[in-house]
């Protein structure tokens, strides 16, 4: 059961995953509807950006609350890896990759999209950005700059400034990237202060280097902006909880939004598609995910529909499963069965499989290795104070 204070975030996750499903499913069914809506909204982009905002809002706050990098990375591994690995196993069996070695190494880092490794399924590109965000958050945490408002501004300005440039493509660097990642994480998780700082800086250098110099062409222009959007979610969380002023937070939001829109319009100009309709589509896409997040936040104290929150709880499973079903059931989706029946069957299949994967893969994975409080010891504090936390005034 989702706690009431978290239900609004699950509701937003549900909206995000439904937008993504709409974008992918309407390539096969209700294509006439897609032809109309696609002229005015990038549903898939709006959906993943909403996911990124939610992650940015909650992830750094969780790390700061626990104050323990080991616990943070273990919780992320338990949360993401079991289903991630299960999906990889299914797809590798169904469609064996050409280069098993680099595919395995690249996907083991959860950074394949940024390491030049072909993805076993296209939706994994977002997980690479999630991982990049975790690495940068870890860097800031190790140097005690986790509450700075500068990261989203710097990333947004840098992203907008470098967007017109042709990125330097390092190509497939799975093994070197994995080695650097392992070394950085080893330092961060060592428990020794100097090693933590060195490891954090190494992870930050790796992440920024990949975002700048090995970005996939699909996001050569807005890769840095995606991470800036995630950090914007963190800034909003801090403003919500009184750790910064809303005046400063509004400046950050405005800078990131302006940079994102500038980059999108610049891409249209490069494609000779800077028309009023496509400019409007870019603006509406930005307003859709930003407006959805703002509405969810403003209504967070109200009751979130149970069905919507439940979809949000299953959203990770739904996100990873829905495209696998499309890949494996492509011939069926291209059949002459009426669109409403195909869509209903598809959604029932995705929701059913997602419930099973959540129940039997995600939940057991989250419990794996998690320490349970000793009932014989009273007054245990489940969230010990961070050794990085600033002392509170008396």
C-alpha positions, 0 to 999 in steps of 0.5 A: 500500500502506498503511503498517502504522502507518496500517493501523489508521486505514484499518480504522476508516475502513472501519468508518465507511463501512460503517456509513454505507452500511448506514444509506443502503442499508437504506432500500431493502433489508432494511428489516425489519432496519433497523426493528429495528436503527434502534430501538437504533443510529443507524448513520449517525451512528456512522459519520460521527462515527467519520470525524470522530474519525479526521480529528481524530486525524491532520489536526492532527498532519500540519500540526504535523509539516510545519509549513507551512500552504501545504503543508498546504492544497495537500495537502488540496486535492489530496486532496479536490478532484479527486473532489469536483469530479468528483462535482459535475460528474456530479450537476449534469449529471444534476440541474441546480441551480435557482441555478447561481451560488450553488451553484457559489460555495457548493460551491467553498468546500467550506462549502455546508452552512454557507453556506445553499446547497442541496447537490448531494448530501446526503453533502457536509454532512460535508465542510463540517464537515471544512472548518470543522475545517481552518479552526479548526486553521489559526487555532490554528496561526497563533496558536501555540495548536495544542497547547491542550486548550481548543478541544474543551472550549470548543466542547463547553460552548458547544454544550451551552449554545446547543443549546436556543436557536433559531439565528439563520439568516443564510440563503444567504450564499455570496458573502460567505462565499466572499469572507471565506474567500478573504481569510483564506486569502490572509493565511494563505498569504502567508508574512508573519507579521502577515498569517498571524495576521490571516488565521487570526483571520478564518478562525476568526471566519468558521467560528465565526460560521457554526457559531453563526448559520447552522447548517442545521436538521438540525444546529442542536443538535450542530454545534459538538459535531461539531467538538468531537469532531474536536478530541477526536481531536487530543487523543487523538493528543497523549496517544498521543505524550506531548504531554499527559497521559492524565489531562488527555486523559480529562477532555477526552474525558469533557466532550465525551462528556457534552456530546454525550449531553446535547444528543442527550437534549435533542433527544429531550426537545424531540421528546417522545421521551425514552423509555428505548429512545431514550435507550438508542439515543443511548448505544449510538450514542455507545459504538459510534463511541467504542468502535470508535475505542478498539478500533482504537487499542488493537489498532493494533500488530496486523495489520489485515485487508488487505481492511478496510484496502483498503476504508479506503483507498477510503473517500473514494471509497466515501463520495462514490460510494455515495450518487450510485449510490443517487440514480441507481439509485433505481428499480432499488433499489425494484424487486421483485428479492430484497434479497440480489441487490440489495444484492450488485449495489449493493455490487459497483457501488459498490466497482467505481466507487470503485476506478476513481475512486480509481485514476484521480481520487484518486491522480493528484490527490494527485500533481498538483503534488507536489514530488519529492525531487531524487535528485542531492541527498542527505540531504534532509529531507522534513519540515523543522522547523516555524517554529512548533514549540517548541524541544526541550530538549537 
